[in-house]
Amino acid sequence: MNGVSIISKKAFLPGSAIILKVAYSTVNGSCSTDLETLPSVSIGEVKWCRQLPAESSTTFGVGVQVPSACLPIFDVMRALRKGMFMNPCGTGEYQGARKYEAFVKKISDAFAGADFPKTILLLGKYFGASTYSLTSLFADARRKVLDMIMEPTLREAEAAYSAIYKHHAPLIRFLKGSGTPLPKVLSAAADLYLNAELRRVLQGEGLDPEVVRPLLEEARLAGATLDAAALGLLLASNIERLAEELLRHPDDLSLMEKLNKDAKLVLVLPFEVNLWKTQNICYNILHACCPDFKKKADSGDENAREWIQNATVLAENFRIRMPERLL
């Protein structure tokens, strides 16, 4: 069980059900609260309601209990997420697991049979006027539901366009090379497939320039329009994560070599990548670690000498000034 206390200008009868949209809350000492377990939108039962005498206007303190088995608004939306973009849902007093499961079965069966009128009638029967749609949710909660709705659609569309591109890639390259305008469907297929492949590679762990370069060349030959802003952000974030790892392990030469390879990749990209965060991280690494490695290198430490050489290349790649004592 979860409990919250709220302040309202309206009085509620104990036992009535209300819909809670949680943005933030102040814990009341008379009511145990575990906000982390509350969904952003859920149903609660009013346990008590008292007028607050200290307030200048008529306000009420309301204690609300949210059972762990209560019907979250998302349960109904998940049952309706395919095919009905209005996504109607409802709220009402929780009447036990048996009635809840019976309702879920009835509305799921109706929806599975594409009987949309019956689905709407069941919502009206069980929830009366307390029905809502996606527009009733906060923007973040609405986006969460829409992401669930769009995910299979986007996967299906991407698979379809990818199949078109792979099947007709030679024709697309020939048309581009001969200066013949591409039909829109082939142009869209090339754009979607190659951007998706580059996103997958650029945001994955172990960024490999030898994988990225062929995709960039393929995009050039196909005349694909790259989503420069999105791809640049993905690559910048990936390189930044590698720099942060090097900051934690500055003596790891393999990390520094990977970072140098990624920096060289950026130089040949057909779009800009903003690396100011990575530059700041690398600056801190060089200025904090170079003096110690320089002393070790002067003492004959071969690993330290190799580190200094890689660090010099790193400074050149990211246009960072080396510490003056090493110049």
C-alpha positions in Angstrom: 0.0 0.0 0.0 1.1 3.6 -0.7 -0.3 6.7 0.9 -0.2 10.3 0.1 -1.8 13.4 1.6 -3.0 16.3 -0.6 -4.6 19.7 -0.2 -7.7 20.4 -2.2 -10.3 23.1 -2.5 -12.9 20.4 -3.0 -14.1 18.0 -0.3 -14.1 14.2 -1.1 -16.2 11.5 0.5 -14.2 8.7 2.0 -14.3 5.7 -0.3 -14.5 7.7 -3.5 -11.9 7.2 -6.2 -9.7 9.9 -7.6 -7.1 10.0 -10.3 -3.6 11.1 -9.2 -1.2 12.8 -11.5 2.1 12.9 -9.5 4.4 15.8 -10.2 5.8 16.3 -6.7 4.7 15.8 -3.1 5.4 16.8 0.4 5.5 13.9 2.8 3.0 14.2 5.7 4.0 12.8 8.9 0.6 11.2 9.5 0.7 9.3 6.2 3.4 6.9 5.1 4.5 7.7 1.6 6.7 5.9 -0.9 6.7 8.2 -4.0 9.1 6.0 -5.9 6.5 3.3 -6.2 3.8 5.5 -7.4 3.2 5.8 -11.2 3.0 9.3 -12.6 -0.8 8.6 -13.2 -2.7 6.2 -10.9 -5.9 5.7 -9.1 -6.3 6.3 -5.4 -9.1 5.8 -2.8 -10.0 8.6 -0.4 -9.5 7.4 3.2 -10.2 10.7 5.0 -11.0 14.3 4.3 -10.8 17.1 6.8 -11.2 20.9 6.6 -8.1 22.8 7.4 -9.0 25.5 9.9 -5.8 27.4 9.7 -6.3 28.3 6.0 -7.9 31.6 5.1 -10.0 30.0 2.4 -11.9 26.8 2.6 -9.4 24.0 1.9 -9.3 20.4 2.8 -6.6 17.9 3.7 -7.3 14.6 1.9 -5.6 11.2 2.7 -5.4 9.0 -0.3 -4.5 5.3 -0.4 -3.1 3.7 -3.6 -3.4 -0.1 -3.3 -0.4 -2.0 -4.8 -2.9 -3.9 -6.9 -4.9 -0.9 -8.0 -5.7 -0.4 -11.7 -3.1 2.0 -13.2 -4.3 4.1 -16.0 -1.6 2.6 -18.2 -3.1 -1.0 -17.9 -6.1 -0.1 -20.0 -4.0 1.9 -22.4 -1.7 -1.0 -23.0 -4.7 -3.1 -23.8 -5.8 -0.6 -26.3 -2.4 0.6 -27.7 -2.8 -1.1 -31.1 -5.1 0.4 -33.7 -7.0 3.0 -31.6 -5.1 6.2 -31.6 -7.5 8.0 -29.2 -6.6 5.3 -26.6 -9.6 5.8 -24.3 -9.3 4.7 -20.7 -11.2 5.0 -17.5 -10.8 5.2 -13.8 -13.0 3.9 -11.0 -13.1 2.5 -7.5 -11.0 -0.7 -7.2 -13.3 -3.6 -6.4 -10.9 -6.5 -6.0 -8.7 -8.7 -8.2 -11.6 -10.9 -9.4 -13.6 -8.1 -10.9 -10.5 -6.4 -12.3 -9.4 -9.6 -14.1 -12.9 -10.2 -15.4 -12.9 -6.7 -16.9 -9.5 -7.0 -18.4 -10.5 -10.3 -20.1 -13.8 -8.9 -21.5 -12.2 -5.7 -22.9 -9.1 -7.6 -24.2 -11.4 -10.1 -26.0 -13.5 -7.4 -27.5 -10.4 -5.5 -28.7 -8.7 -8.7 -30.0 -11.8 -9.4 -32.1 -11.6 -5.8 -33.6 -15.0 -5.1 -32.0 -14.2 -1.4 -31.3 -17.8 -0.3 -30.5 -18.0 -3.1 -27.9 -14.7 -1.9 -26.4 -15.9 1.6 -26.0 -19.2 0.4 -24.6 -17.4 -1.7 -22.0 -15.4 1.3 -20.9 -18.6 3.3 -20.5 -20.2 0.5 -18.6 -17.4 0.0 -16.1 -16.2 3.6 -15.7 -19.2 5.8 -16.6 -18.2 9.4 -17.1 -14.7 8.9 -15.6 -13.1 8.2 -19.0 -10.0 9.8 -20.3 -7.8 9.8 -23.4 -4.1 10.4 -24.1 -4.6 14.1 -24.0 -5.6 13.8 -20.3 -2.0 12.7 -19.4 1.0 14.9 -18.6 3.3 15.4 -21.5 6.0 12.9 -20.2 3.4 10.2 -19.5 1.7 10.8 -22.9 5.1 10.5 -24.6 5.7 7.2 -22.8 2.5 5.7 -24.1 3.0 7.1 -27.6 6.5 5.5 -27.7 4.9 2.2 -27.0 2.4 2.7 -29.8 4.9 3.9 -32.3 7.7 1.4 -31.6 6.3 -1.5 -33.7 5.1 0.9 -36.4 8.6 2.4 -36.8 10.2 -1.0 -36.7 7.9 -2.2 -39.5 8.5 0.9 -41.6 12.2 0.7 -41.2 12.3 -3.0 -42.1 10.2 -2.3 -45.2 12.4 0.6 -46.5 15.5 -1.3 -45.6 14.3 -4.2 -47.8 13.6 -1.8 -50.7 17.0 -0.2 -50.4 19.0 -3.5 -50.2 17.1 -4.9 -53.2 17.6 -1.8 -55.4 20.9 -0.5 -54.1 22.8 -1.1 -57.4 20.0 0.8 -59.3 20.1 3.6 -56.8 23.8 4.0 -57.2 23.6 3.9 -61.0 20.9 6.5 -61.1 22.9 8.8 -58.8 26.1 8.3 -60.7 24.5 9.0 -64.0 22.9 12.2 -62.8 19.4 10.8 -63.0 17.0 12.1 -60.3 16.0 9.3 -57.9 12.3 8.5 -57.6 11.1 9.7 -54.1 10.4 6.2 -52.9 14.0 5.1 -53.6 15.5 8.3 -52.2 13.4 7.8 -49.0 14.5 4.2 -48.7 18.2 5.2 -49.0 17.9 8.0 -46.5 16.1 5.9 -43.9 18.2 2.8 -44.2 21.6 4.5 -44.2 20.7 6.9 -41.4 19.5 3.9 -39.3 22.7 2.0 -40.0 24.9 4.9 -39.1 22.9 5.6 -35.9 23.3 2.0 -34.9 27.1 2.1 -35.4 27.7 5.5 -33.9 25.8 4.9 -30.7 27.1 1.4 -30.1 30.0 0.4 -27.9 33.4 -0.1 -29.5 33.0 2.5 -32.2 34.9 1.2 -35.2 36.0 3.7 -37.9 36.5 0.9 -40.3 32.8 0.2 -40.1 31.7 3.8 -40.3 33.7 4.8 -43.4 32.1 2.2 -45.8 28.7 3.4 -44.7 29.6 7.0 -45.3 30.9 6.0 -48.8 27.7 4.1 -49.5 25.7 7.1 -48.4 27.7 9.3 -50.8 27.2 6.9 -53.7 23.5 6.6 -53.1 23.0 10.4 -52.6 21.5 9.8 -49.2 20.7 12.9 -47.1 22.2 12.3 -43.7 20.6 13.5 -40.5 23.7 15.5 -39.6 22.4 17.0 -36.3 21.2 13.6 -34.8 24.3 11.7 -36.1 26.6 14.4 -34.8 25.0 14.2 -31.3 25.2 10.4 -31.2 28.9 10.4 -32.1 29.8 13.3 -29.8 28.1 11.4 -26.9 29.9 8.2 -27.7 33.3 9.9 -27.9 32.6 11.8 -24.7 31.8 8.5 -22.8 35.2 7.1 -24.0 37.0 10.3 -22.8 35.3 10.0 -19.4 36.5 6.4 -19.2 40.0 7.6 -20.0 39.7 10.2 -17.3 39.0 7.4 -14.8 41.9 5.3 -16.2 44.4 7.7 -17.6 47.2 5.1 -17.8 45.2 2.9 -20.2 46.9 3.3 -23.5 44.3 1.3 -25.4 41.6 3.8 -24.4 43.8 6.7 -25.6 44.5 5.0 -28.9 40.7 4.4 -29.4 40.1 8.1 -28.7 42.7 9.1 -31.2 41.1 6.9 -33.9 37.7 8.4 -33.2 39.1 11.9 -33.4 40.6 11.1 -36.9 37.2 9.7 -37.9 35.6 13.0 -37.1 37.9 14.8 -39.5 36.6 12.9 -42.5 32.9 13.1 -41.7 30.6 15.1 -44.0 29.0 16.8 -41.0 30.2 18.7 -38.0 30.6 17.1 -34.5 30.7 19.3 -31.5 33.4 17.9 -29.2 33.8 20.7 -26.7 33.0 18.5 -23.7 35.5 15.9 -24.8 38.1 18.6 -25.4 37.6 19.8 -21.8 37.9 16.3 -20.4 41.1 15.6 -22.5 42.5 19.0 -21.4 42.1 17.9 -17.7 43.7 14.6 -18.4 46.7 16.0 -20.1 47.4 18.8 -17.6 46.8 16.5 -14.6 48.8 13.5 -15.8 51.5 14.7 -18.2 54.0 16.0 -15.6 54.1 12.6 -13.8 54.4 10.6 -17.1 57.1 13.0 -18.2 59.2 12.3 -15.1 58.8 8.6 -15.7 59.7 8.9 -19.3 62.9 10.9 -18.5 63.8 8.1 -16.1 63.7 5.6 -18.9 60.1 4.2 -18.6 59.2 3.0 -22.1 55.5 2.8 -21.3 55.6 6.4 -20.1 57.3 7.5 -23.3 54.6 5.8 -25.3 51.9 7.5 -23.2 53.5 10.9 -23.9 53.6 10.2 -27.6 49.9 9.2 -27.7 49.1 12.2 -25.5 50.8 14.5 -28.0 48.7 13.0 -30.8 45.6 13.4 -28.6 46.3 17.1 -28.1 46.8 17.6 -31.8 43.6 15.7 -32.7 41.4 17.6 -30.3 43.3 20.9 -30.7 44.4 21.1 -27.1 47.5 23.0 -25.9 50.0 20.7 -24.2 51.3 21.7 -20.7 54.1 24.3 -21.3 56.7 22.2 -19.4 56.4 19.5 -22.1 56.8 21.9 -25.1 
